[in-house]
Amino acid sequence: MSLLEVIALDAADARAAQEGGADRIEVVADMAADGLTPDPDVVARMRDVTSLPLRVMLRANAGFRTSAHELDRLRAAAETLKKAGVDGFVLGFLDSFSQIDIGATNKLAAVVTPLPWTFHRALDHALDPVPAWTTVKELGGTLDTVLTAGSSRGVDSGVDLLVRRAAEGPASAGMIMAGGGLRRKHVAILGAAGVAKFHVGTAVRPDGAWEAPVDASLVREWRALVSAATGD
């Protein structure tokens, strides 16, 4: 089964994503910082207008490192967001050496359990992507998705690496959700490699750039592309 996840910032975005045929919504604030933790009241309003699963970002700054103080804030936010009706979370950190911060990630992952979660594009900014990918896959728990472009520069630069990761086998292919500058031309390539999860911005233009608000007709186009590429 394929999955199309659409980024949404507010209730209007969530409604349009559902109208366009999205399967899941990633809820964020502040796209200028590539997505931070949203206000619980905004999430609650989104929950009122859509039945789609809501995966909410847990991230306190524009980078991929965190601190003990930020982790405390994010743990508290996760508990509050659970009460707002979220279905899962998006999180993940790098340490000062640009390696996967297993300790910080696991501390937050323990709070979101038993809800599923996505390791986000911190992976693409790791110093060495090969061991980083292995580390992320071994995090376990309720991790079920890795949002990745294959490169910090976006899917254009990382598509070949995503294909190679998918070729490792069904378990790896099933974890990958391609996103970050995803273009329409990438969908067929990745679908043929066994990738079935795709992540797009609101009204993402052909060049992969962000453009708000969510446009239901463009979501519908992405849904058709994903369905054709994955045989749904």
N, C-alpha and C positions, 0 to 999 in steps of 0.2 A: 504494500500500500504506500502510495506517495504521500508527501506532506508538504504543504505550502504554508510557511509562516510569514506573517506580515507585521512589520513594526507599526506600533500605534502610540500616539502621545495623549489621546483623549477619547472621550466617548464617541465623538463624531467619527474619528478614525476607526474605532472598533466596529461601529455600525457599518461603515463602508466596507471594511475588510470582510465582514460576514456576508454582506450583500454580493460582494465580488467572488465569493467561493473559497476564501481562505480556510485553512484547516486549523490554524492556531495563530495566536497573537503574541508577539513579544512586546511587553509594555515597558516603556522607558520615559525618562525626562531628559531634556537638554541634549539634543542631537549635536550641538556644537562641540560637546565633549564626548561624542560617540556613544551616548546613552548612559544615564545615571539612574539611581533608584527614584521612582516616582512617588508622589504624594499618595498615601493610602486613600484619601478622599477621591482622588482622580480614578484610582483603580476601582473603588466601590461604584462609582458612576458608570464605569465601563462594564462592570459586572451586571449592572441593571439593564444594559442595552444589548448584550450579546451572550449567547450560550456557548461560544467558542472557548476552548481552553486558553487561559491567560498565563503566560510565563513572564515573570517580573524580574527586571534587572536588579541585582544587588551589587552596587558599585558606587563608591563615594567620591571618586575623583577621576580626572580625565586620563590618568595613566593606568597601569596594571599592577602597581605595587599598592600595598595597604599597610596600615599600622594597627597596633593593639587597640587604640582608641577608635579607629574607624571600624574595626571588626566588632567591637562592642555595639556601636551604633547600628551596624548592619544586622547583627543578630537580633537586636530589638525590633528593627524594621521588619525583618522576616516574620517574627511572631505577629506583629500588627497586620501585615499583609495577608497572612493566612486567614485572619478573621475577616478580611475584606473580600474573601472568596477566590483567591488565586489558586491555580491548579499546578503551579510549578515555578521554578526560579532559574535565573541565568547568573552565573558567577564564575570566578576563577582568577588566580593571581600569579604574578611572577615575583621572585625574590630580587635582592639587590644585584645578583649575578645574571639576571635575565633567564633564570631557569624556573620551572614550574614550582611555585611555593606550595608544596604539599601540605605543610602544617596549617597555613592560613586557610587554604581551600577546604581542607577537611574539617576545620573548626566550624566554618560556616555551613558546610554540607550537612554536618551533624544536626544543625538546627532546622534545616529545611526538611529533613527526613520526617515522615515517609513520602513526601511529595517528590516527584521526579525533578531533575535539574539538568541544565545545559552548561557545559564548559564553553565559555565564549572565546572571542578571538585573541585573548591573551596568548593562546598557543602560537598564533602567527607571528608574535613579536618575541618569541623565545630565541635565545642565542643560537641554539642548535636544534632545528626542528625534528630531527630523527629521534633522539632520546626523549624530547619533550612529548612527542606523539605517543610513544610507548608509556611514559609516565602518566599521561592523562587517561589513556585506556585502562590503566591498572588502578585508577582511583576507586572504582567500584561503588558500592552503596547504591543509591538511586539515580546515579548518573546514567542517562540514556541517550544523550546527544552531545556532539561536539560541533559547535559553530565555527567554521574555518573557511578561509579563502585559499589556504595553502601558502600564502605569502602575506607579509605586512603591506605589500603594494596592491593587494586585491587579487581577485580570481583570474584576471588576465595573466598575471605573473605566476599564479599558483595552480592553475588548472591541471598541469601535467603531474604535479605532486599529488593532487587529490585523486587523480586517476590511478596512480601507483599505490596510494594508500587503500583505495577501494579494492584493488587487485589482491590485497592480502587475504581477502576472504569475506564471506557474508557478514561476520561480526563487525569487522572494520567498516565495511561499506554501510552497514546499518547505523553506525554511530555518526557518520559524517552528515552534517547539514551544511551545504555549500552556501556561503553568503559573504558579502563584503565586496562591493563592486561587481556583483553578479550581472552578467549580460545575457540577453536572450540566446545568443549563439552558444553559450556555455551549457545550457540545459540539456541539449541533445547529447553532447559529448559526455557529460557526467552521468546522464541517465543510462547511456549505453555501457558505462563502466560499472553500473550497479548502484549509483547514488540515487536515493529516492526522496531526500529531504532538501528543500530549498528555502532560502530566507531572503526576503526583499524588503526594501524600504517602502515608504508610503507610495507616492506616485513616482516610482523609480524610472528615470529616463533611460533611453537606450544606451547612454554612456555610463550607466550605473550610478549616477549622482542622485543625491537626496532631493526630494521635492515634496512639500506638504501642501494640503492635507492628503489623506488617502483618497484615491480615486477608484471607485468600485469597478469602473470599466477596465482600468489597467490591471487591477487585481484579477479580473476575469480573464484577461489575456495571459497573464502569468499562469493562472490555473490551467488553461488550455495547453500551454506549452509544457508544463510539468506532466500533465496527464498523457500527452502524446509521447513524451520522452520516456516515460516509465511504463507505458502500456496499460494505464488505468482505464 
